[in-house]
Amino acid sequence: MSRQALRSVLLRLAALVEDLPEVVELDLNPVVCRCEDLLVVDAKIRVGQASLAPDPALRRLRG
């Protein structure tokens, strides 16, 4: 599996939920990793009202 491809997907997801606080749930299933490729076969996103106060349990991912 390409660690770089997985890292890229995780960083993009982190940026997505940081930029769009109304994303309340995200499901990627399955994620297929082969050699240097990574493929998200199905993705579901649930949106809702954005919380005004940040969740203290969450931490930021930095690249």
mmCIF file of the N, C-alpha and C atoms, coordinates in Angstrom:
data_MODEL
# 
_entry.id   MODEL 
# 
loop_
_atom_site.group_PDB 
_atom_site.id 
_atom_site.type_symbol 
_atom_site.label_atom_id 
_atom_site.label_alt_id 
_atom_site.label_comp_id 
_atom_site.label_asym_id 
_atom_site.label_entity_id 
_atom_site.label_seq_id 
_atom_site.pdbx_PDB_ins_code 
_atom_site.Cartn_x 
_atom_site.Cartn_y 
_atom_site.Cartn_z 
_atom_site.occupancy 
_atom_site.B_iso_or_equiv 
_atom_site.pdbx_formal_charge 
_atom_site.auth_seq_id 
_atom_site.auth_comp_id 
_atom_site.auth_asym_id 
_atom_site.auth_atom_id 
_atom_site.pdbx_PDB_model_num 
ATOM 1   N N  . MET A 1 1  ? 0.844   -1.177 0.000  1.00 0.00 ? 1  MET A N  1 
ATOM 2   C CA . MET A 1 1  ? 0.000   0.000  0.000  1.00 0.00 ? 1  MET A CA 1 
ATOM 3   C C  . MET A 1 1  ? 0.885   1.235  0.000  1.00 0.00 ? 1  MET A C  1 
ATOM 4   N N  . SER A 1 2  ? 0.453   2.226  -0.689 1.00 0.00 ? 2  SER A N  1 
ATOM 5   C CA . SER A 1 2  ? 1.168   3.482  -0.709 1.00 0.00 ? 2  SER A CA 1 
ATOM 6   C C  . SER A 1 2  ? 0.813   4.308  0.525  1.00 0.00 ? 2  SER A C  1 
ATOM 7   N N  . ARG A 1 3  ? 1.771   4.466  1.391  1.00 0.00 ? 3  ARG A N  1 
ATOM 8   C CA . ARG A 1 3  ? 1.529   5.293  2.578  1.00 0.00 ? 3  ARG A CA 1 
ATOM 9   C C  . ARG A 1 3  ? 1.275   6.743  2.179  1.00 0.00 ? 3  ARG A C  1 
ATOM 10  N N  . GLN A 1 4  ? 1.922   7.171  1.109  1.00 0.00 ? 4  GLN A N  1 
ATOM 11  C CA . GLN A 1 4  ? 1.731   8.539  0.640  1.00 0.00 ? 4  GLN A CA 1 
ATOM 12  C C  . GLN A 1 4  ? 0.295   8.754  0.162  1.00 0.00 ? 4  GLN A C  1 
ATOM 13  N N  . ALA A 1 5  ? -0.271  7.778  -0.539 1.00 0.00 ? 5  ALA A N  1 
ATOM 14  C CA . ALA A 1 5  ? -1.657  7.891  -1.020 1.00 0.00 ? 5  ALA A CA 1 
ATOM 15  C C  . ALA A 1 5  ? -2.629  7.928  0.162  1.00 0.00 ? 5  ALA A C  1 
ATOM 16  N N  . LEU A 1 6  ? -2.404  7.080  1.153  1.00 0.00 ? 6  LEU A N  1 
ATOM 17  C CA . LEU A 1 6  ? -3.258  7.068  2.333  1.00 0.00 ? 6  LEU A CA 1 
ATOM 18  C C  . LEU A 1 6  ? -3.131  8.375  3.104  1.00 0.00 ? 6  LEU A C  1 
ATOM 19  N N  . ARG A 1 7  ? -1.918  8.847  3.252  1.00 0.00 ? 7  ARG A N  1 
ATOM 20  C CA . ARG A 1 7  ? -1.680  10.129 3.936  1.00 0.00 ? 7  ARG A CA 1 
ATOM 21  C C  . ARG A 1 7  ? -2.407  11.255 3.217  1.00 0.00 ? 7  ARG A C  1 
ATOM 22  N N  . SER A 1 8  ? -2.345  11.263 1.893  1.00 0.00 ? 8  SER A N  1 
ATOM 23  C CA . SER A 1 8  ? -3.009  12.290 1.103  1.00 0.00 ? 8  SER A CA 1 
ATOM 24  C C  . SER A 1 8  ? -4.522  12.282 1.328  1.00 0.00 ? 8  SER A C  1 
ATOM 25  N N  . VAL A 1 9  ? -5.115  11.089 1.319  1.00 0.00 ? 9  VAL A N  1 
ATOM 26  C CA . VAL A 1 9  ? -6.561  10.985 1.541  1.00 0.00 ? 9  VAL A CA 1 
ATOM 27  C C  . VAL A 1 9  ? -6.926  11.489 2.936  1.00 0.00 ? 9  VAL A C  1 
ATOM 28  N N  . LEU A 1 10 ? -6.172  11.095 3.943  1.00 0.00 ? 10 LEU A N  1 
ATOM 29  C CA . LEU A 1 10 ? -6.473  11.525 5.309  1.00 0.00 ? 10 LEU A CA 1 
ATOM 30  C C  . LEU A 1 10 ? -6.330  13.035 5.482  1.00 0.00 ? 10 LEU A C  1 
ATOM 31  N N  . LEU A 1 11 ? -5.309  13.608 4.884  1.00 0.00 ? 11 LEU A N  1 
ATOM 32  C CA . LEU A 1 11 ? -5.131  15.067 4.978  1.00 0.00 ? 11 LEU A CA 1 
ATOM 33  C C  . LEU A 1 11 ? -6.237  15.811 4.246  1.00 0.00 ? 11 LEU A C  1 
ATOM 34  N N  . ARG A 1 12 ? -6.682  15.279 3.113  1.00 0.00 ? 12 ARG A N  1 
ATOM 35  C CA . ARG A 1 12 ? -7.785  15.916 2.375  1.00 0.00 ? 12 ARG A CA 1 
ATOM 36  C C  . ARG A 1 12 ? -9.094  15.825 3.151  1.00 0.00 ? 12 ARG A C  1 
ATOM 37  N N  . LEU A 1 13 ? -9.319  14.691 3.810  1.00 0.00 ? 13 LEU A N  1 
ATOM 38  C CA . LEU A 1 13 ? -10.519 14.552 4.635  1.00 0.00 ? 13 LEU A CA 1 
ATOM 39  C C  . LEU A 1 13 ? -10.480 15.518 5.813  1.00 0.00 ? 13 LEU A C  1 
ATOM 40  N N  . ALA A 1 14 ? -9.324  15.650 6.432  1.00 0.00 ? 14 ALA A N  1 
ATOM 41  C CA . ALA A 1 14 ? -9.177  16.591 7.545  1.00 0.00 ? 14 ALA A CA 1 
ATOM 42  C C  . ALA A 1 14 ? -9.458  18.016 7.087  1.00 0.00 ? 14 ALA A C  1 
ATOM 43  N N  . ALA A 1 15 ? -8.959  18.385 5.917  1.00 0.00 ? 15 ALA A N  1 
ATOM 44  C CA . ALA A 1 15 ? -9.203  19.726 5.380  1.00 0.00 ? 15 ALA A CA 1 
ATOM 45  C C  . ALA A 1 15 ? -10.686 19.920 5.058  1.00 0.00 ? 15 ALA A C  1 
ATOM 46  N N  . LEU A 1 16 ? -11.320 18.874 4.529  1.00 0.00 ? 16 LEU A N  1 
ATOM 47  C CA . LEU A 1 16 ? -12.743 18.955 4.188  1.00 0.00 ? 16 LEU A CA 1 
ATOM 48  C C  . LEU A 1 16 ? -13.580 19.247 5.423  1.00 0.00 ? 16 LEU A C  1 
ATOM 49  N N  . VAL A 1 17 ? -13.375 18.483 6.490  1.00 0.00 ? 17 VAL A N  1 
ATOM 50  C CA . VAL A 1 17 ? -14.204 18.680 7.680  1.00 0.00 ? 17 VAL A CA 1 
ATOM 51  C C  . VAL A 1 17 ? -13.837 19.959 8.431  1.00 0.00 ? 17 VAL A C  1 
ATOM 52  N N  . GLU A 1 18 ? -12.633 20.427 8.257  1.00 0.00 ? 18 GLU A N  1 
ATOM 53  C CA . GLU A 1 18 ? -12.258 21.709 8.865  1.00 0.00 ? 18 GLU A CA 1 
ATOM 54  C C  . GLU A 1 18 ? -12.898 22.868 8.105  1.00 0.00 ? 18 GLU A C  1 
ATOM 55  N N  . ASP A 1 19 ? -12.921 22.781 6.787  1.00 0.00 ? 19 ASP A N  1 
ATOM 56  C CA . ASP A 1 19 ? -13.498 23.842 5.963  1.00 0.00 ? 19 ASP A CA 1 
ATOM 57  C C  . ASP A 1 19 ? -15.026 23.824 5.966  1.00 0.00 ? 19 ASP A C  1 
ATOM 58  N N  . LEU A 1 20 ? -15.611 22.647 6.170  1.00 0.00 ? 20 LEU A N  1 
ATOM 59  C CA . LEU A 1 20 ? -17.067 22.501 6.138  1.00 0.00 ? 20 LEU A CA 1 
ATOM 60  C C  . LEU A 1 20 ? -17.559 21.896 7.450  1.00 0.00 ? 20 LEU A C  1 
ATOM 61  N N  . PRO A 1 21 ? -17.763 22.713 8.475  1.00 0.00 ? 21 PRO A N  1 
ATOM 62  C CA . PRO A 1 21 ? -18.167 22.183 9.777  1.00 0.00 ? 21 PRO A CA 1 
ATOM 63  C C  . PRO A 1 21 ? -19.545 21.519 9.770  1.00 0.00 ? 21 PRO A C  1 
ATOM 64  N N  . GLU A 1 22 ? -20.311 21.730 8.715  1.00 0.00 ? 22 GLU A N  1 
ATOM 65  C CA . GLU A 1 22 ? -21.621 21.083 8.642  1.00 0.00 ? 22 GLU A CA 1 
ATOM 66  C C  . GLU A 1 22 ? -21.530 19.594 8.277  1.00 0.00 ? 22 GLU A C  1 
ATOM 67  N N  . VAL A 1 23 ? -20.333 19.107 7.934  1.00 0.00 ? 23 VAL A N  1 
ATOM 68  C CA . VAL A 1 23 ? -20.138 17.669 7.733  1.00 0.00 ? 23 VAL A CA 1 
ATOM 69  C C  . VAL A 1 23 ? -20.075 17.040 9.125  1.00 0.00 ? 23 VAL A C  1 
ATOM 70  N N  . VAL A 1 24 ? -21.122 16.263 9.459  1.00 0.00 ? 24 VAL A N  1 
ATOM 71  C CA . VAL A 1 24 ? -21.189 15.674 10.793 1.00 0.00 ? 24 VAL A CA 1 
ATOM 72  C C  . VAL A 1 24 ? -20.833 14.193 10.796 1.00 0.00 ? 24 VAL A C  1 
ATOM 73  N N  . GLU A 1 25 ? -20.848 13.575 9.619  1.00 0.00 ? 25 GLU A N  1 
ATOM 74  C CA . GLU A 1 25 ? -20.492 12.163 9.539  1.00 0.00 ? 25 GLU A CA 1 
ATOM 75  C C  . GLU A 1 25 ? -19.950 11.873 8.148  1.00 0.00 ? 25 GLU A C  1 
ATOM 76  N N  . LEU A 1 26 ? -18.932 11.026 8.101  1.00 0.00 ? 26 LEU A N  1 
ATOM 77  C CA . LEU A 1 26 ? -18.295 10.666 6.838  1.00 0.00 ? 26 LEU A CA 1 
ATOM 78  C C  . LEU A 1 26 ? -17.968 9.183  6.879  1.00 0.00 ? 26 LEU A C  1 
ATOM 79  N N  . ASP A 1 27 ? -18.400 8.455  5.849  1.00 0.00 ? 27 ASP A N  1 
ATOM 80  C CA . ASP A 1 27 ? -18.176 7.016  5.794  1.00 0.00 ? 27 ASP A CA 1 
ATOM 81  C C  . ASP A 1 27 ? -17.542 6.664  4.457  1.00 0.00 ? 27 ASP A C  1 
ATOM 82  N N  . LEU A 1 28 ? -16.350 6.108  4.494  1.00 0.00 ? 28 LEU A N  1 
ATOM 83  C CA . LEU A 1 28 ? -15.663 5.629  3.295  1.00 0.00 ? 28 LEU A CA 1 
ATOM 84  C C  . LEU A 1 28 ? -15.577 4.113  3.427  1.00 0.00 ? 28 LEU A C  1 
ATOM 85  N N  . ASN A 1 29 ? -16.287 3.396  2.566  1.00 0.00 ? 29 ASN A N  1 
ATOM 86  C CA . ASN A 1 29 ? -16.317 1.951  2.725  1.00 0.00 ? 29 ASN A CA 1 
ATOM 87  C C  . ASN A 1 29 ? -16.704 1.290  1.408  1.00 0.00 ? 29 ASN A C  1 
ATOM 88  N N  . PRO A 1 30 ? -15.861 0.481  0.868  1.00 0.00 ? 30 PRO A N  1 
ATOM 89  C CA . PRO A 1 30 ? -14.501 0.170  1.301  1.00 0.00 ? 30 PRO A CA 1 
ATOM 90  C C  . PRO A 1 30 ? -13.473 1.113  0.687  1.00 0.00 ? 30 PRO A C  1 
ATOM 91  N N  . VAL A 1 31 ? -12.322 1.110  1.291  1.00 0.00 ? 31 VAL A N  1 
ATOM 92  C CA . VAL A 1 31 ? -11.143 1.779  0.737  1.00 0.00 ? 31 VAL A CA 1 
ATOM 93  C C  . VAL A 1 31 ? -10.200 0.664  0.300  1.00 0.00 ? 31 VAL A C  1 
ATOM 94  N N  . VAL A 1 32 ? -9.883  0.627  -0.976 1.00 0.00 ? 32 VAL A N  1 
ATOM 95  C CA . VAL A 1 32 ? -9.064  -0.447 -1.534 1.00 0.00 ? 32 VAL A CA 1 
ATOM 96  C C  . VAL A 1 32 ? -7.651  0.079  -1.776 1.00 0.00 ? 32 VAL A C  1 
ATOM 97  N N  . CYS A 1 33 ? -6.669  -0.603 -1.217 1.00 0.00 ? 33 CYS A N  1 
ATOM 98  C CA . CYS A 1 33 ? -5.269  -0.237 -1.396 1.00 0.00 ? 33 CYS A CA 1 
ATOM 99  C C  . CYS A 1 33 ? -4.571  -1.351 -2.167 1.00 0.00 ? 33 CYS A C  1 
ATOM 100 N N  . ARG A 1 34 ? -3.955  -0.981 -3.290 1.00 0.00 ? 34 ARG A N  1 
ATOM 101 C CA . ARG A 1 34 ? -3.191  -1.950 -4.084 1.00 0.00 ? 34 ARG A CA 1 
ATOM 102 C C  . ARG A 1 34 ? -1.916  -1.274 -4.555 1.00 0.00 ? 34 ARG A C  1 
ATOM 103 N N  . CYS A 1 35 ? -0.814  -1.863 -4.232 1.00 0.00 ? 35 CYS A N  1 
ATOM 104 C CA . CYS A 1 35 ? 0.501   -1.331 -4.624 1.00 0.00 ? 35 CYS A CA 1 
ATOM 105 C C  . CYS A 1 35 ? 0.580   0.152  -4.277 1.00 0.00 ? 35 CYS A C  1 
ATOM 106 N N  . GLU A 1 36 ? 0.640   0.990  -5.294 1.00 0.00 ? 36 GLU A N  1 
ATOM 107 C CA . GLU A 1 36 ? 0.751   2.430  -5.059 1.00 0.00 ? 36 GLU A CA 1 
ATOM 108 C C  . GLU A 1 36 ? -0.576  3.159  -5.216 1.00 0.00 ? 36 GLU A C  1 
ATOM 109 N N  . ASP A 1 37 ? -1.661  2.422  -5.433 1.00 0.00 ? 37 ASP A N  1 
ATOM 110 C CA . ASP A 1 37 ? -2.963  3.041  -5.668 1.00 0.00 ? 37 ASP A CA 1 
ATOM 111 C C  . ASP A 1 37 ? -3.864  2.913  -4.451 1.00 0.00 ? 37 ASP A C  1 
ATOM 112 N N  . LEU A 1 38 ? -4.743  3.875  -4.307 1.00 0.00 ? 38 LEU A N  1 
ATOM 113 C CA . LEU A 1 38 ? -5.751  3.846  -3.266 1.00 0.00 ? 38 LEU A CA 1 
ATOM 114 C C  . LEU A 1 38 ? -7.057  4.275  -3.910 1.00 0.00 ? 38 LEU A C  1 
ATOM 115 N N  . LEU A 1 39 ? -8.125  3.510  -3.692 1.00 0.00 ? 39 LEU A N  1 
ATOM 116 C CA . LEU A 1 39 ? -9.409  3.789  -4.311 1.00 0.00 ? 39 LEU A CA 1 
ATOM 117 C C  . LEU A 1 39 ? -10.497 3.759  -3.252 1.00 0.00 ? 39 LEU A C  1 
ATOM 118 N N  . VAL A 1 40 ? -11.253 4.850  -3.157 1.00 0.00 ? 40 VAL A N  1 
ATOM 119 C CA . VAL A 1 40 ? -12.426 4.889  -2.294 1.00 0.00 ? 40 VAL A CA 1 
ATOM 120 C C  . VAL A 1 40 ? -13.598 4.448  -3.158 1.00 0.00 ? 40 VAL A C  1 
ATOM 121 N N  . VAL A 1 41 ? -14.150 3.276  -2.858 1.00 0.00 ? 41 VAL A N  1 
ATOM 122 C CA . VAL A 1 41 ? -15.203 2.700  -3.693 1.00 0.00 ? 41 VAL A CA 1 
ATOM 123 C C  . VAL A 1 41 ? -16.545 3.369  -3.437 1.00 0.00 ? 41 VAL A C  1 
ATOM 124 N N  . ASP A 1 42 ? -16.845 3.665  -2.186 1.00 0.00 ? 42 ASP A N  1 
ATOM 125 C CA . ASP A 1 42 ? -18.123 4.277  -1.843 1.00 0.00 ? 42 ASP A CA 1 
ATOM 126 C C  . ASP A 1 42 ? -17.893 5.284  -0.730 1.00 0.00 ? 42 ASP A C  1 
ATOM 127 N N  . ALA A 1 43 ? -18.553 6.424  -0.832 1.00 0.00 ? 43 ALA A N  1 
ATOM 128 C CA . ALA A 1 43 ? -18.440 7.456  0.194  1.00 0.00 ? 43 ALA A CA 1 
ATOM 129 C C  . ALA A 1 43 ? -19.820 8.010  0.497  1.00 0.00 ? 43 ALA A C  1 
ATOM 130 N N  . LYS A 1 44 ? -20.091 8.182  1.774  1.00 0.00 ? 44 LYS A N  1 
ATOM 131 C CA . LYS A 1 44 ? -21.352 8.784  2.209  1.00 0.00 ? 44 LYS A CA 1 
ATOM 132 C C  . LYS A 1 44 ? -21.010 9.912  3.168  1.00 0.00 ? 44 LYS A C  1 
ATOM 133 N N  . ILE A 1 45 ? -21.650 11.040 2.960  1.00 0.00 ? 45 ILE A N  1 
ATOM 134 C CA . ILE A 1 45 ? -21.431 12.200 3.821  1.00 0.00 ? 45 ILE A CA 1 
ATOM 135 C C  . ILE A 1 45 ? -22.786 12.645 4.353  1.00 0.00 ? 45 ILE A C  1 
ATOM 136 N N  . ARG A 1 46 ? -22.857 12.840 5.664  1.00 0.00 ? 46 ARG A N  1 
ATOM 137 C CA . ARG A 1 46 ? -24.074 13.368 6.281  1.00 0.00 ? 46 ARG A CA 1 
ATOM 138 C C  . ARG A 1 46 ? -23.787 14.784 6.741  1.00 0.00 ? 46 ARG A C  1 
ATOM 139 N N  . VAL A 1 47 ? -24.654 15.689 6.358  1.00 0.00 ? 47 VAL A N  1 
ATOM 140 C CA . VAL A 1 47 ? -24.488 17.085 6.747  1.00 0.00 ? 47 VAL A CA 1 
ATOM 141 C C  . VAL A 1 47 ? -25.574 17.452 7.742  1.00 0.00 ? 47 VAL A C  1 
ATOM 142 N N  . GLY A 1 48 ? -25.273 18.407 8.568  1.00 0.00 ? 48 GLY A N  1 
ATOM 143 C CA . GLY A 1 48 ? -26.216 18.880 9.576  1.00 0.00 ? 48 GLY A CA 1 
ATOM 144 C C  . GLY A 1 48 ? -25.843 20.294 9.966  1.00 0.00 ? 48 GLY A C  1 
ATOM 145 N N  . GLN A 1 49 ? -26.490 20.773 10.972 1.00 0.00 ? 49 GLN A N  1 
ATOM 146 C CA . GLN A 1 49 ? -26.210 22.129 11.442 1.00 0.00 ? 49 GLN A CA 1 
ATOM 147 C C  . GLN A 1 49 ? -24.832 22.166 12.094 1.00 0.00 ? 49 GLN A C  1 
ATOM 148 N N  . ALA A 1 50 ? -24.029 23.119 11.671 1.00 0.00 ? 50 ALA A N  1 
ATOM 149 C CA . ALA A 1 50 ? -22.682 23.253 12.224 1.00 0.00 ? 50 ALA A CA 1 
ATOM 150 C C  . ALA A 1 50 ? -22.755 23.731 13.663 1.00 0.00 ? 50 ALA A C  1 
ATOM 151 N N  . SER A 1 51 ? -21.930 23.137 14.504 1.00 0.00 ? 51 SER A N  1 
ATOM 152 C CA . SER A 1 51 ? -21.848 23.532 15.897 1.00 0.00 ? 51 SER A CA 1 
ATOM 153 C C  . SER A 1 51 ? -21.050 24.829 16.014 1.00 0.00 ? 51 SER A C  1 
ATOM 154 N N  . LEU A 1 52 ? -21.511 25.734 16.839 1.00 0.00 ? 52 LEU A N  1 
ATOM 155 C CA . LEU A 1 52 ? -20.783 26.987 17.035 1.00 0.00 ? 52 LEU A CA 1 
ATOM 156 C C  . LEU A 1 52 ? -19.539 26.778 17.888 1.00 0.00 ? 52 LEU A C  1 
ATOM 157 N N  . ALA A 1 53 ? -19.618 25.853 18.834 1.00 0.00 ? 53 ALA A N  1 
ATOM 158 C CA . ALA A 1 53 ? -18.478 25.578 19.710 1.00 0.00 ? 53 ALA A CA 1 
ATOM 159 C C  . ALA A 1 53 ? -17.728 24.359 19.178 1.00 0.00 ? 53 ALA A C  1 
ATOM 160 N N  . PRO A 1 54 ? -16.411 24.448 19.058 1.00 0.00 ? 54 PRO A N  1 
ATOM 161 C CA . PRO A 1 54 ? -15.649 23.293 18.592 1.00 0.00 ? 54 PRO A CA 1 
ATOM 162 C C  . PRO A 1 54 ? -15.691 22.154 19.601 1.00 0.00 ? 54 PRO A C  1 
ATOM 163 N N  . ASP A 1 55 ? -15.644 20.941 19.123 1.00 0.00 ? 55 ASP A N  1 
ATOM 164 C CA . ASP A 1 55 ? -15.635 19.757 19.974 1.00 0.00 ? 55 ASP A CA 1 
ATOM 165 C C  . ASP A 1 55 ? -14.250 19.639 20.611 1.00 0.00 ? 55 ASP A C  1 
ATOM 166 N N  . PRO A 1 56 ? -14.147 19.697 21.932 1.00 0.00 ? 56 PRO A N  1 
ATOM 167 C CA . PRO A 1 56 ? -12.823 19.636 22.580 1.00 0.00 ? 56 PRO A CA 1 
ATOM 168 C C  . PRO A 1 56 ? -12.142 18.278 22.408 1.00 0.00 ? 56 PRO A C  1 
ATOM 169 N N  . ALA A 1 57 ? -12.896 17.244 22.030 1.00 0.00 ? 57 ALA A N  1 
ATOM 170 C CA . ALA A 1 57 ? -12.307 15.919 21.857 1.00 0.00 ? 57 ALA A CA 1 
ATOM 171 C C  . ALA A 1 57 ? -11.591 15.788 20.521 1.00 0.00 ? 57 ALA A C  1 
ATOM 172 N N  . LEU A 1 58 ? -11.850 16.693 19.592 1.00 0.00 ? 58 LEU A N  1 
ATOM 173 C CA . LEU A 1 58 ? -11.224 16.620 18.289 1.00 0.00 ? 58 LEU A CA 1 
ATOM 174 C C  . LEU A 1 58 ? -9.875  17.329 18.308 1.00 0.00 ? 58 LEU A C  1 
ATOM 175 N N  . ARG A 1 59 ? -8.956  16.824 17.525 1.00 0.00 ? 59 ARG A N  1 
ATOM 176 C CA . ARG A 1 59 ? -7.671  17.510 17.387 1.00 0.00 ? 59 ARG A CA 1 
ATOM 177 C C  . ARG A 1 59 ? -7.393  17.699 15.907 1.00 0.00 ? 59 ARG A C  1 
ATOM 178 N N  . ARG A 1 60 ? -6.607  18.671 15.589 1.00 0.00 ? 60 ARG A N  1 
ATOM 179 C CA . ARG A 1 60 ? -6.310  18.994 14.200 1.00 0.00 ? 60 ARG A CA 1 
ATOM 180 C C  . ARG A 1 60 ? -5.219  18.096 13.665 1.00 0.00 ? 60 ARG A C  1 
ATOM 181 N N  . LEU A 1 61 ? -5.386  17.690 12.413 1.00 0.00 ? 61 LEU A N  1 
ATOM 182 C CA . LEU A 1 61 ? -4.346  16.924 11.726 1.00 0.00 ? 61 LEU A CA 1 
ATOM 183 C C  . LEU A 1 61 ? -3.495  17.901 10.937 1.00 0.00 ? 61 LEU A C  1 
ATOM 184 N N  . ARG A 1 62 ? -2.234  17.779 11.036 1.00 0.00 ? 62 ARG A N  1 
ATOM 185 C CA . ARG A 1 62 ? -1.327  18.662 10.307 1.00 0.00 ? 62 ARG A CA 1 
ATOM 186 C C  . ARG A 1 62 ? -0.403  17.814 9.443  1.00 0.00 ? 62 ARG A C  1 
ATOM 187 N N  . GLY A 1 63 ? -0.157  18.326 8.236  1.00 0.00 ? 63 GLY A N  1 
ATOM 188 C CA . GLY A 1 63 ? 0.696   17.600 7.290  1.00 0.00 ? 63 GLY A CA 1 
ATOM 189 C C  . GLY A 1 63 ? 2.143   17.896 7.443  1.00 0.00 ? 63 GLY A C  1 
# 
